[in-house]
Amino acid sequence: MGKFQGRMTPEEAECSALIWAIQATSAFGYTKVIFEGDNSNVNRLINTKSDNPRLKHYLDTIKSWIPSFTSTEFIFTHREQNQCADTLVKKAIKSSTQWSLFNCCPHFLYPYVNNDIA
């Protein structure tokens, strides 16, 4: 028997995390942003006029935040190519706290950020 993974589908979890990221990014005052996600289905739904009844509320919320920025892109990135996000997810799964907000790069991400820059 597998581990209980909650009531959200992977797409719902991705959308929920993206909404949180969009809101936090806006609160920090960023205006030109690129959001990378490893769920190609969600990325396709955001970038096209495709519809998904189960994700409609999430997608409407995401799209309503886009005008808050002067420039936004939603890009599909394989998990292996986005080690920062993958590391954050793994830390979150193991964490006993409900959420964390970093206003600067946490030390455990330095190697991955430096790898992305190179």
Buried (B, 14 or more C-beta within 10 A) or exposed (E): EEEEEEEEBEBBBBBEBBBEBBEEBBEEEBEEBEBBBBBEBBBEBBEEEEEBEEBEEBBEBBEEBEEBBEEBEBEBBEEEEBBBBBBBBEEEEEEEEEEEEEEEEEEEBEEBEEEEEE
